[in-house]
Amino acid sequence: MIDHLFEPFISSKPRGRGLGLSLVAKIVNDHGGIVAYATEDGGPVFRVRLPAHRPATRAAGDRP
């Protein structure tokens, strides 16, 4: 199941719809980020990485 975590309609719950992680992955990806899964001592861990915001530089003569 781990290979398919971020696919739509994949769920380990009997009445699950399986849309949560696929929607999270799409939204994060649309913003230039990634979602990663790992197993640690306490159980599953999901990490979301998003790019840092860089303010646009102003051209000479632009108003603040």
mmCIF file as Biopython writes it, N, C-alpha, C and O atoms, coordinates in Angstrom:
data_model
#
loop_
_atom_site.group_PDB
_atom_site.id
_atom_site.type_symbol
_atom_site.label_atom_id
_atom_site.label_alt_id
_atom_site.label_comp_id
_atom_site.label_asym_id
_atom_site.label_entity_id
_atom_site.label_seq_id
_atom_site.pdbx_PDB_ins_code
_atom_site.Cartn_x
_atom_site.Cartn_y
_atom_site.Cartn_z
_atom_site.occupancy
_atom_site.B_iso_or_equiv
_atom_site.auth_seq_id
_atom_site.auth_asym_id
_atom_site.pdbx_PDB_model_num
ATOM 1   N N  . MET A ? 1  ? 0.816   -1.195 0.000   1.0 0.0 1  A 1 
ATOM 2   C CA . MET A ? 1  ? 0.000   0.000  0.000   1.0 0.0 1  A 1 
ATOM 3   C C  . MET A ? 1  ? 0.865   1.267  0.000   1.0 0.0 1  A 1 
ATOM 4   O O  . MET A ? 1  ? 0.432   2.305  -0.501  1.0 0.0 1  A 1 
ATOM 5   N N  . ILE A ? 2  ? 2.066   1.194  0.549   1.0 0.0 2  A 1 
ATOM 6   C CA . ILE A ? 2  ? 2.939   2.369  0.637   1.0 0.0 2  A 1 
ATOM 7   C C  . ILE A ? 2  ? 3.222   2.956  -0.746  1.0 0.0 2  A 1 
ATOM 8   O O  . ILE A ? 2  ? 3.296   4.176  -0.893  1.0 0.0 2  A 1 
ATOM 9   N N  . ASP A ? 3  ? 3.379   2.116  -1.745  1.0 0.0 3  A 1 
ATOM 10  C CA . ASP A ? 3  ? 3.669   2.601  -3.101  1.0 0.0 3  A 1 
ATOM 11  C C  . ASP A ? 3  ? 2.507   3.376  -3.709  1.0 0.0 3  A 1 
ATOM 12  O O  . ASP A ? 3  ? 2.686   4.056  -4.720  1.0 0.0 3  A 1 
ATOM 13  N N  . HIS A ? 4  ? 1.320   3.288  -3.112  1.0 0.0 4  A 1 
ATOM 14  C CA . HIS A ? 4  ? 0.124   3.908  -3.678  1.0 0.0 4  A 1 
ATOM 15  C C  . HIS A ? 4  ? -0.528  4.933  -2.747  1.0 0.0 4  A 1 
ATOM 16  O O  . HIS A ? 4  ? -1.673  5.327  -2.971  1.0 0.0 4  A 1 
ATOM 17  N N  . LEU A ? 5  ? 0.189   5.370  -1.704  1.0 0.0 5  A 1 
ATOM 18  C CA . LEU A ? 5  ? -0.395  6.263  -0.692  1.0 0.0 5  A 1 
ATOM 19  C C  . LEU A ? 5  ? -1.010  7.535  -1.257  1.0 0.0 5  A 1 
ATOM 20  O O  . LEU A ? 5  ? -2.046  7.991  -0.773  1.0 0.0 5  A 1 
ATOM 21  N N  . PHE A ? 6  ? -0.383  8.109  -2.274  1.0 0.0 6  A 1 
ATOM 22  C CA . PHE A ? 6  ? -0.824  9.412  -2.772  1.0 0.0 6  A 1 
ATOM 23  C C  . PHE A ? 6  ? -1.727  9.307  -4.005  1.0 0.0 6  A 1 
ATOM 24  O O  . PHE A ? 6  ? -2.014  10.312 -4.655  1.0 0.0 6  A 1 
ATOM 25  N N  . GLU A ? 7  ? -2.168  8.098  -4.320  1.0 0.0 7  A 1 
ATOM 26  C CA . GLU A ? 7  ? -3.098  7.907  -5.431  1.0 0.0 7  A 1 
ATOM 27  C C  . GLU A ? 7  ? -4.532  8.058  -4.923  1.0 0.0 7  A 1 
ATOM 28  O O  . GLU A ? 7  ? -4.829  7.703  -3.782  1.0 0.0 7  A 1 
ATOM 29  N N  . PRO A ? 8  ? -5.418  8.585  -5.768  1.0 0.0 8  A 1 
ATOM 30  C CA . PRO A ? 8  ? -6.812  8.724  -5.330  1.0 0.0 8  A 1 
ATOM 31  C C  . PRO A ? 8  ? -7.487  7.365  -5.116  1.0 0.0 8  A 1 
ATOM 32  O O  . PRO A ? 8  ? -7.182  6.386  -5.797  1.0 0.0 8  A 1 
ATOM 33  N N  . PHE A ? 9  ? -8.391  7.336  -4.172  1.0 0.0 9  A 1 
ATOM 34  C CA . PHE A ? 9  ? -9.241  6.188  -3.856  1.0 0.0 9  A 1 
ATOM 35  C C  . PHE A ? 9  ? -8.492  5.023  -3.216  1.0 0.0 9  A 1 
ATOM 36  O O  . PHE A ? 9  ? -8.977  3.892  -3.247  1.0 0.0 9  A 1 
ATOM 37  N N  . ILE A ? 10 ? -7.309  5.283  -2.631  1.0 0.0 10 A 1 
ATOM 38  C CA . ILE A ? 10 ? -6.575  4.270  -1.886  1.0 0.0 10 A 1 
ATOM 39  C C  . ILE A ? 10 ? -6.827  4.530  -0.403  1.0 0.0 10 A 1 
ATOM 40  O O  . ILE A ? 10 ? -6.567  5.630  0.086   1.0 0.0 10 A 1 
ATOM 41  N N  . SER A ? 11 ? -7.323  3.539  0.305   1.0 0.0 11 A 1 
ATOM 42  C CA . SER A ? 11 ? -7.613  3.701  1.721   1.0 0.0 11 A 1 
ATOM 43  C C  . SER A ? 11 ? -7.449  2.378  2.443   1.0 0.0 11 A 1 
ATOM 44  O O  . SER A ? 11 ? -7.731  1.315  1.888   1.0 0.0 11 A 1 
ATOM 45  N N  . SER A ? 12 ? -6.988  2.449  3.688   1.0 0.0 12 A 1 
ATOM 46  C CA . SER A ? 12 ? -6.894  1.246  4.516   1.0 0.0 12 A 1 
ATOM 47  C C  . SER A ? 12 ? -8.133  1.100  5.392   1.0 0.0 12 A 1 
ATOM 48  O O  . SER A ? 12 ? -8.294  0.095  6.086   1.0 0.0 12 A 1 
ATOM 49  N N  . LYS A ? 13 ? -9.005  2.098  5.358   1.0 0.0 13 A 1 
ATOM 50  C CA . LYS A ? 13 ? -10.213 2.077  6.175   1.0 0.0 13 A 1 
ATOM 51  C C  . LYS A ? 13 ? -11.363 1.450  5.385   1.0 0.0 13 A 1 
ATOM 52  O O  . LYS A ? 13 ? -11.502 1.702  4.188   1.0 0.0 13 A 1 
ATOM 53  N N  . PRO A ? 14 ? -12.184 0.638  6.046   1.0 0.0 14 A 1 
ATOM 54  C CA . PRO A ? 14 ? -13.287 -0.029 5.349   1.0 0.0 14 A 1 
ATOM 55  C C  . PRO A ? 14 ? -14.244 0.941  4.637   1.0 0.0 14 A 1 
ATOM 56  O O  . PRO A ? 14 ? -14.729 0.649  3.544   1.0 0.0 14 A 1 
ATOM 57  N N  . ARG A ? 15 ? -14.511 2.093  5.264   1.0 0.0 15 A 1 
ATOM 58  C CA . ARG A ? 15 ? -15.423 3.052  4.646   1.0 0.0 15 A 1 
ATOM 59  C C  . ARG A ? 15 ? -14.696 4.296  4.135   1.0 0.0 15 A 1 
ATOM 60  O O  . ARG A ? 15 ? -15.317 5.329  3.884   1.0 0.0 15 A 1 
ATOM 61  N N  . GLY A ? 16 ? -13.374 4.188  3.983   1.0 0.0 16 A 1 
ATOM 62  C CA . GLY A ? 16 ? -12.579 5.321  3.539   1.0 0.0 16 A 1 
ATOM 63  C C  . GLY A ? 16 ? -12.789 5.630  2.068   1.0 0.0 16 A 1 
ATOM 64  O O  . GLY A ? 16 ? -13.087 4.740  1.272   1.0 0.0 16 A 1 
ATOM 65  N N  . ARG A ? 17 ? -12.631 6.892  1.717   1.0 0.0 17 A 1 
ATOM 66  C CA . ARG A ? 17 ? -12.780 7.324  0.326   1.0 0.0 17 A 1 
ATOM 67  C C  . ARG A ? 17 ? -11.432 7.451  -0.377  1.0 0.0 17 A 1 
ATOM 68  O O  . ARG A ? 17 ? -11.355 7.390  -1.604  1.0 0.0 17 A 1 
ATOM 69  N N  . GLY A ? 18 ? -10.368 7.629  0.412   1.0 0.0 18 A 1 
ATOM 70  C CA . GLY A ? 18 ? -9.035  7.668  -0.163  1.0 0.0 18 A 1 
ATOM 71  C C  . GLY A ? 18 ? -8.705  8.920  -0.946  1.0 0.0 18 A 1 
ATOM 72  O O  . GLY A ? 18 ? -7.922  8.863  -1.894  1.0 0.0 18 A 1 
ATOM 73  N N  . LEU A ? 19 ? -9.283  10.051 -0.573  1.0 0.0 19 A 1 
ATOM 74  C CA . LEU A ? 19 ? -8.996  11.286 -1.296  1.0 0.0 19 A 1 
ATOM 75  C C  . LEU A ? 19 ? -8.072  12.226 -0.529  1.0 0.0 19 A 1 
ATOM 76  O O  . LEU A ? 19 ? -7.482  13.122 -1.134  1.0 0.0 19 A 1 
ATOM 77  N N  . GLY A ? 20 ? -7.930  12.053 0.768   1.0 0.0 20 A 1 
ATOM 78  C CA . GLY A ? 20 ? -7.170  12.979 1.602   1.0 0.0 20 A 1 
ATOM 79  C C  . GLY A ? 20 ? -5.737  13.186 1.162   1.0 0.0 20 A 1 
ATOM 80  O O  . GLY A ? 20 ? -5.345  14.311 0.853   1.0 0.0 20 A 1 
ATOM 81  N N  . LEU A ? 21 ? -4.945  12.125 1.127   1.0 0.0 21 A 1 
ATOM 82  C CA . LEU A ? 21 ? -3.534  12.268 0.786   1.0 0.0 21 A 1 
ATOM 83  C C  . LEU A ? 21 ? -3.327  12.646 -0.674  1.0 0.0 21 A 1 
ATOM 84  O O  . LEU A ? 21 ? -2.372  13.355 -0.991  1.0 0.0 21 A 1 
ATOM 85  N N  . SER A ? 22 ? -4.191  12.192 -1.563  1.0 0.0 22 A 1 
ATOM 86  C CA . SER A ? 22 ? -4.031  12.569 -2.975  1.0 0.0 22 A 1 
ATOM 87  C C  . SER A ? 22 ? -4.304  14.059 -3.159  1.0 0.0 22 A 1 
ATOM 88  O O  . SER A ? 22 ? -3.638  14.714 -3.961  1.0 0.0 22 A 1 
ATOM 89  N N  . LEU A ? 23 ? -5.276  14.599 -2.426  1.0 0.0 23 A 1 
ATOM 90  C CA . LEU A ? 23 ? -5.547  16.040 -2.503  1.0 0.0 23 A 1 
ATOM 91  C C  . LEU A ? 23 ? -4.412  16.855 -1.888  1.0 0.0 23 A 1 
ATOM 92  O O  . LEU A ? 23 ? -4.014  17.882 -2.438  1.0 0.0 23 A 1 
ATOM 93  N N  . VAL A ? 24 ? -3.898  16.402 -0.763  1.0 0.0 24 A 1 
ATOM 94  C CA . VAL A ? 24 ? -2.766  17.085 -0.136  1.0 0.0 24 A 1 
ATOM 95  C C  . VAL A ? 24 ? -1.587  17.108 -1.097  1.0 0.0 24 A 1 
ATOM 96  O O  . VAL A ? 24 ? -0.975  18.156 -1.302  1.0 0.0 24 A 1 
ATOM 97  N N  . ALA A ? 25 ? -1.263  15.964 -1.688  1.0 0.0 25 A 1 
ATOM 98  C CA . ALA A ? 25 ? -0.131  15.882 -2.611  1.0 0.0 25 A 1 
ATOM 99  C C  . ALA A ? 25 ? -0.323  16.805 -3.810  1.0 0.0 25 A 1 
ATOM 100 O O  . ALA A ? 25 ? 0.635   17.438 -4.254  1.0 0.0 25 A 1 
ATOM 101 N N  . LYS A ? 26 ? -1.542  16.893 -4.343  1.0 0.0 26 A 1 
ATOM 102 C CA . LYS A ? 26 ? -1.785  17.758 -5.496  1.0 0.0 26 A 1 
ATOM 103 C C  . LYS A ? 26 ? -1.629  19.226 -5.128  1.0 0.0 26 A 1 
ATOM 104 O O  . LYS A ? 26 ? -0.992  19.982 -5.861  1.0 0.0 26 A 1 
ATOM 105 N N  . ILE A ? 27 ? -2.200  19.637 -4.003  1.0 0.0 27 A 1 
ATOM 106 C CA . ILE A ? 27 ? -2.117  21.035 -3.589  1.0 0.0 27 A 1 
ATOM 107 C C  . ILE A ? 27 ? -0.671  21.429 -3.307  1.0 0.0 27 A 1 
ATOM 108 O O  . ILE A ? 27 ? -0.217  22.489 -3.738  1.0 0.0 27 A 1 
ATOM 109 N N  . VAL A ? 28 ? 0.047   20.582 -2.589  1.0 0.0 28 A 1 
ATOM 110 C CA . VAL A ? 28 ? 1.452   20.868 -2.288  1.0 0.0 28 A 1 
ATOM 111 C C  . VAL A ? 28 ? 2.268   20.917 -3.576  1.0 0.0 28 A 1 
ATOM 112 O O  . VAL A ? 28 ? 3.108   21.801 -3.744  1.0 0.0 28 A 1 
ATOM 113 N N  . ASN A ? 29 ? 2.028   19.973 -4.483  1.0 0.0 29 A 1 
ATOM 114 C CA . ASN A ? 29 ? 2.740   19.954 -5.766  1.0 0.0 29 A 1 
ATOM 115 C C  . ASN A ? 29 ? 2.431   21.194 -6.591  1.0 0.0 29 A 1 
ATOM 116 O O  . ASN A ? 29 ? 3.329   21.744 -7.228  1.0 0.0 29 A 1 
ATOM 117 N N  . ASP A ? 30 ? 1.188   21.643 -6.595  1.0 0.0 30 A 1 
ATOM 118 C CA . ASP A ? 30 ? 0.797   22.845 -7.336  1.0 0.0 30 A 1 
ATOM 119 C C  . ASP A ? 30 ? 1.526   24.089 -6.826  1.0 0.0 30 A 1 
ATOM 120 O O  . ASP A ? 30 ? 1.660   25.077 -7.549  1.0 0.0 30 A 1 
ATOM 121 N N  . HIS A ? 31 ? 1.994   24.034 -5.583  1.0 0.0 31 A 1 
ATOM 122 C CA . HIS A ? 31 ? 2.734   25.156 -5.000  1.0 0.0 31 A 1 
ATOM 123 C C  . HIS A ? 31 ? 4.245   24.928 -5.044  1.0 0.0 31 A 1 
ATOM 124 O O  . HIS A ? 31 ? 5.004   25.644 -4.390  1.0 0.0 31 A 1 
ATOM 125 N N  . GLY A ? 32 ? 4.674   23.937 -5.809  1.0 0.0 32 A 1 
ATOM 126 C CA . GLY A ? 32 ? 6.102   23.687 -5.986  1.0 0.0 32 A 1 
ATOM 127 C C  . GLY A ? 32 ? 6.750   22.892 -4.869  1.0 0.0 32 A 1 
ATOM 128 O O  . GLY A ? 32 ? 7.973   22.905 -4.735  1.0 0.0 32 A 1 
ATOM 129 N N  . GLY A ? 33 ? 5.962   22.208 -4.073  1.0 0.0 33 A 1 
ATOM 130 C CA . GLY A ? 33 ? 6.508   21.452 -2.950  1.0 0.0 33 A 1 
ATOM 131 C C  . GLY A ? 33 ? 6.371   19.951 -3.141  1.0 0.0 33 A 1 
ATOM 132 O O  . GLY A ? 33 ? 5.940   19.477 -4.192  1.0 0.0 33 A 1 
ATOM 133 N N  . ILE A ? 34 ? 6.746   19.216 -2.106  1.0 0.0 34 A 1 
ATOM 134 C CA . ILE A ? 34 ? 6.634   17.765 -2.124  1.0 0.0 34 A 1 
ATOM 135 C C  . ILE A ? 34 ? 6.098   17.283 -0.777  1.0 0.0 34 A 1 
ATOM 136 O O  . ILE A ? 34 ? 6.246   17.959 0.241   1.0 0.0 34 A 1 
ATOM 137 N N  . VAL A ? 35 ? 5.477   16.111 -0.787  1.0 0.0 35 A 1 
ATOM 138 C CA . VAL A ? 35 ? 5.045   15.437 0.432   1.0 0.0 35 A 1 
ATOM 139 C C  . VAL A ? 35 ? 5.803   14.126 0.493   1.0 0.0 35 A 1 
ATOM 140 O O  . VAL A ? 35 ? 5.813   13.367 -0.476  1.0 0.0 35 A 1 
ATOM 141 N N  . ALA A ? 36 ? 6.433   13.858 1.615   1.0 0.0 36 A 1 
ATOM 142 C CA . ALA A ? 36 ? 7.208   12.628 1.775   1.0 0.0 36 A 1 
ATOM 143 C C  . ALA A ? 36 ? 6.645   11.812 2.929   1.0 0.0 36 A 1 
ATOM 144 O O  . ALA A ? 36 ? 6.120   12.355 3.901   1.0 0.0 36 A 1 
ATOM 145 N N  . TYR A ? 37 ? 6.766   10.507 2.799   1.0 0.0 37 A 1 
ATOM 146 C CA . TYR A ? 37 ? 6.300   9.572  3.824   1.0 0.0 37 A 1 
ATOM 147 C C  . TYR A ? 37 ? 7.496   8.800  4.363   1.0 0.0 37 A 1 
ATOM 148 O O  . TYR A ? 37 ? 8.383   8.408  3.605   1.0 0.0 37 A 1 
ATOM 149 N N  . ALA A ? 38 ? 7.516   8.585  5.660   1.0 0.0 38 A 1 
ATOM 150 C CA . ALA A ? 38 ? 8.550   7.761  6.285   1.0 0.0 38 A 1 
ATOM 151 C C  . ALA A ? 38 ? 7.937   7.036  7.475   1.0 0.0 38 A 1 
ATOM 152 O O  . ALA A ? 38 ? 6.933   7.477  8.035   1.0 0.0 38 A 1 
ATOM 153 N N  . THR A ? 39 ? 8.543   5.934  7.848   1.0 0.0 39 A 1 
ATOM 154 C CA . THR A ? 39 ? 8.136   5.221  9.046   1.0 0.0 39 A 1 
ATOM 155 C C  . THR A ? 39 ? 9.217   5.440  10.092  1.0 0.0 39 A 1 
ATOM 156 O O  . THR A ? 39 ? 10.391  5.167  9.846   1.0 0.0 39 A 1 
ATOM 157 N N  . GLU A ? 40 ? 8.825   5.928  11.248  1.0 0.0 40 A 1 
ATOM 158 C CA . GLU A ? 40 ? 9.758   6.145  12.348  1.0 0.0 40 A 1 
ATOM 159 C C  . GLU A ? 40 ? 9.267   5.375  13.555  1.0 0.0 40 A 1 
ATOM 160 O O  . GLU A ? 40 ? 8.236   4.705  13.492  1.0 0.0 40 A 1 
ATOM 161 N N  . ASP A ? 41 ? 9.995   5.466  14.648  1.0 0.0 41 A 1 
ATOM 162 C CA . ASP A ? 41 ? 9.663   4.691  15.856  1.0 0.0 41 A 1 
ATOM 163 C C  . ASP A ? 41 ? 8.222   4.876  16.310  1.0 0.0 41 A 1 
ATOM 164 O O  . ASP A ? 41 ? 7.583   3.915  16.739  1.0 0.0 41 A 1 
ATOM 165 N N  . GLY A ? 42 ? 7.702   6.090  16.222  1.0 0.0 42 A 1 
ATOM 166 C CA . GLY A ? 42 ? 6.354   6.375  16.677  1.0 0.0 42 A 1 
ATOM 167 C C  . GLY A ? 42 ? 5.275   6.043  15.662  1.0 0.0 42 A 1 
ATOM 168 O O  . GLY A ? 42 ? 4.090   6.191  15.962  1.0 0.0 42 A 1 
ATOM 169 N N  . GLY A ? 43 ? 5.649   5.600  14.472  1.0 0.0 43 A 1 
ATOM 170 C CA . GLY A ? 43 ? 4.679   5.279  13.426  1.0 0.0 43 A 1 
ATOM 171 C C  . GLY A ? 43 ? 4.940   6.084  12.173  1.0 0.0 43 A 1 
ATOM 172 O O  . GLY A ? 43 ? 6.057   6.553  11.955  1.0 0.0 43 A 1 
ATOM 173 N N  . PRO A ? 44 ? 3.918   6.251  11.345  1.0 0.0 44 A 1 
ATOM 174 C CA . PRO A ? 44 ? 4.104   6.969  10.075  1.0 0.0 44 A 1 
ATOM 175 C C  . PRO A ? 44 ? 4.309   8.470  10.286  1.0 0.0 44 A 1 
ATOM 176 O O  . PRO A ? 44 ? 3.729   9.077  11.186  1.0 0.0 44 A 1 
ATOM 177 N N  . VAL A ? 45 ? 5.149   9.043  9.432   1.0 0.0 45 A 1 
ATOM 178 C CA . VAL A ? 45 ? 5.436   10.476 9.475   1.0 0.0 45 A 1 
ATOM 179 C C  . VAL A ? 45 ? 5.324   11.023 8.068   1.0 0.0 45 A 1 
ATOM 180 O O  . VAL A ? 45 ? 5.902   10.471 7.132   1.0 0.0 45 A 1 
ATOM 181 N N  . PHE A ? 46 ? 4.577   12.116 7.917   1.0 0.0 46 A 1 
ATOM 182 C CA . PHE A ? 46 ? 4.469   12.799 6.636   1.0 0.0 46 A 1 
ATOM 183 C C  . PHE A ? 46 ? 5.142   14.153 6.763   1.0 0.0 46 A 1 
ATOM 184 O O  . PHE A ? 46 ? 4.905   14.888 7.722   1.0 0.0 46 A 1 
ATOM 185 N N  . ARG A ? 47 ? 5.982   14.477 5.792   1.0 0.0 47 A 1 
ATOM 186 C CA . ARG A ? 47 ? 6.660   15.776 5.784   1.0 0.0 47 A 1 
ATOM 187 C C  . ARG A ? 47 ? 6.250   16.541 4.540   1.0 0.0 47 A 1 
ATOM 188 O O  . ARG A ? 47 ? 6.273   16.014 3.428   1.0 0.0 47 A 1 
ATOM 189 N N  . VAL A ? 48 ? 5.877   17.787 4.749   1.0 0.0 48 A 1 
ATOM 190 C CA . VAL A ? 48 ? 5.514   18.671 3.641   1.0 0.0 48 A 1 
ATOM 191 C C  . VAL A ? 48 ? 6.636   19.688 3.496   1.0 0.0 48 A 1 
ATOM 192 O O  . VAL A ? 48 ? 6.993   20.373 4.454   1.0 0.0 48 A 1 
ATOM 193 N N  . ARG A ? 49 ? 7.189   19.780 2.288   1.0 0.0 49 A 1 
ATOM 194 C CA . ARG A ? 49 ? 8.247   20.756 2.013   1.0 0.0 49 A 1 
ATOM 195 C C  . ARG A ? 49 ? 7.756   21.699 0.934   1.0 0.0 49 A 1 
ATOM 196 O O  . ARG A ? 49 ? 7.373   21.280 -0.158  1.0 0.0 49 A 1 
ATOM 197 N N  . LEU A ? 50 ? 7.777   22.989 1.265   1.0 0.0 50 A 1 
ATOM 198 C CA . LEU A ? 50 ? 7.349   24.027 0.333   1.0 0.0 50 A 1 
ATOM 199 C C  . LEU A ? 50 ? 8.503   24.987 0.095   1.0 0.0 50 A 1 
ATOM 200 O O  . LEU A ? 50 ? 9.318   25.212 0.990   1.0 0.0 50 A 1 
ATOM 201 N N  . PRO A ? 51 ? 8.580   25.555 -1.103  1.0 0.0 51 A 1 
ATOM 202 C CA . PRO A ? 51 ? 9.657   26.512 -1.361  1.0 0.0 51 A 1 
ATOM 203 C C  . PRO A ? 51 ? 9.440   27.785 -0.544  1.0 0.0 51 A 1 
ATOM 204 O O  . PRO A ? 51 ? 8.308   28.179 -0.264  1.0 0.0 51 A 1 
ATOM 205 N N  . ALA A ? 52 ? 10.538  28.411 -0.173  1.0 0.0 52 A 1 
ATOM 206 C CA . ALA A ? 52 ? 10.471  29.669 0.570   1.0 0.0 52 A 1 
ATOM 207 C C  . ALA A ? 52 ? 10.014  30.784 -0.355  1.0 0.0 52 A 1 
ATOM 208 O O  . ALA A ? 52 ? 10.319  30.785 -1.547  1.0 0.0 52 A 1 
ATOM 209 N N  . HIS A ? 53 ? 9.281   31.728 0.209   1.0 0.0 53 A 1 
ATOM 210 C CA . HIS A ? 53 ? 8.812   32.882 -0.553  1.0 0.0 53 A 1 
ATOM 211 C C  . HIS A ? 53 ? 9.946   33.882 -0.684  1.0 0.0 53 A 1 
ATOM 212 O O  . HIS A ? 53 ? 10.615  34.204 0.298   1.0 0.0 53 A 1 
ATOM 213 N N  . ARG A ? 54 ? 10.159  34.365 -1.882  1.0 0.0 54 A 1 
ATOM 214 C CA . ARG A ? 54 ? 11.150  35.408 -2.110  1.0 0.0 54 A 1 
ATOM 215 C C  . ARG A ? 54 ? 10.421  36.613 -2.678  1.0 0.0 54 A 1 
ATOM 216 O O  . ARG A ? 54 ? 9.836   36.533 -3.759  1.0 0.0 54 A 1 
ATOM 217 N N  . PRO A ? 55 ? 10.450  37.729 -1.961  1.0 0.0 55 A 1 
ATOM 218 C CA . PRO A ? 55 ? 9.763   38.918 -2.466  1.0 0.0 55 A 1 
ATOM 219 C C  . PRO A ? 55 ? 10.365  39.375 -3.791  1.0 0.0 55 A 1 
ATOM 220 O O  . PRO A ? 55 ? 11.573  39.282 -4.009  1.0 0.0 55 A 1 
ATOM 221 N N  . ALA A ? 56 ? 9.519   39.859 -4.648  1.0 0.0 56 A 1 
ATOM 222 C CA . ALA A ? 56 ? 9.978   40.364 -5.953  1.0 0.0 56 A 1 
ATOM 223 C C  . ALA A ? 56 ? 10.849  41.597 -5.722  1.0 0.0 56 A 1 
ATOM 224 O O  . ALA A ? 56 ? 10.575  42.413 -4.842  1.0 0.0 56 A 1 
ATOM 225 N N  . THR A ? 57 ? 11.890  41.714 -6.520  1.0 0.0 57 A 1 
ATOM 226 C CA . THR A ? 57 ? 12.737  42.899 -6.413  1.0 0.0 57 A 1 
ATOM 227 C C  . THR A ? 57 ? 12.095  44.016 -7.217  1.0 0.0 57 A 1 
ATOM 228 O O  . THR A ? 57 ? 11.479  43.785 -8.258  1.0 0.0 57 A 1 
ATOM 229 N N  . ARG A ? 58 ? 12.249  45.218 -6.717  1.0 0.0 58 A 1 
ATOM 230 C CA . ARG A ? 58 ? 11.655  46.371 -7.400  1.0 0.0 58 A 1 
ATOM 231 C C  . ARG A ? 58 ? 12.657  46.961 -8.379  1.0 0.0 58 A 1 
ATOM 232 O O  . ARG A ? 58 ? 13.856  47.027 -8.109  1.0 0.0 58 A 1 
ATOM 233 N N  . ALA A ? 59 ? 12.141  47.382 -9.509  1.0 0.0 59 A 1 
ATOM 234 C CA . ALA A ? 59 ? 12.971  48.071 -10.508 1.0 0.0 59 A 1 
ATOM 235 C C  . ALA A ? 59 ? 13.153  49.521 -10.090 1.0 0.0 59 A 1 
ATOM 236 O O  . ALA A ? 59 ? 12.339  50.066 -9.344  1.0 0.0 59 A 1 
ATOM 237 N N  . ALA A ? 60 ? 14.206  50.134 -10.564 1.0 0.0 60 A 1 
ATOM 238 C CA . ALA A ? 60 ? 14.447  51.549 -10.240 1.0 0.0 60 A 1 
ATOM 239 C C  . ALA A ? 60 ? 13.254  52.374 -10.683 1.0 0.0 60 A 1 
ATOM 240 O O  . ALA A ? 60 ? 12.762  52.203 -11.799 1.0 0.0 60 A 1 
ATOM 241 N N  . GLY A ? 61 ? 12.789  53.254 -9.835  1.0 0.0 61 A 1 
ATOM 242 C CA . GLY A ? 61 ? 11.663  54.116 -10.172 1.0 0.0 61 A 1 
ATOM 243 C C  . GLY A ? 61 ? 10.320  53.561 -9.754  1.0 0.0 61 A 1 
ATOM 244 O O  . GLY A ? 61 ? 9.325   54.284 -9.800  1.0 0.0 61 A 1 
ATOM 245 N N  . ASP A ? 62 ? 10.254  52.274 -9.338  1.0 0.0 62 A 1 
ATOM 246 C CA . ASP A ? 62 ? 8.985   51.717 -8.856  1.0 0.0 62 A 1 
ATOM 247 C C  . ASP A ? 62 ? 8.659   52.306 -7.494  1.0 0.0 62 A 1 
ATOM 248 O O  . ASP A ? 62 ? 9.548   52.567 -6.684  1.0 0.0 62 A 1 
ATOM 249 N N  . ARG A ? 63 ? 7.388   52.509 -7.261  1.0 0.0 63 A 1 
ATOM 250 C CA . ARG A ? 63 ? 6.950   53.006 -5.960  1.0 0.0 63 A 1 
ATOM 251 C C  . ARG A ? 63 ? 6.833   51.852 -4.986  1.0 0.0 63 A 1 
ATOM 252 O O  . ARG A ? 63 ? 6.486   50.737 -5.376  1.0 0.0 63 A 1 
ATOM 253 N N  . PRO A ? 64 ? 7.124   52.114 -3.705  1.0 0.0 64 A 1 
ATOM 254 C CA . PRO A ? 64 ? 6.979   51.050 -2.682  1.0 0.0 64 A 1 
ATOM 255 C C  . PRO A ? 64 ? 5.537   50.676 -2.455  1.0 0.0 64 A 1 
ATOM 256 O O  . PRO A ? 64 ? 5.247   49.806 -1.634  1.0 0.0 64 A 1 
#
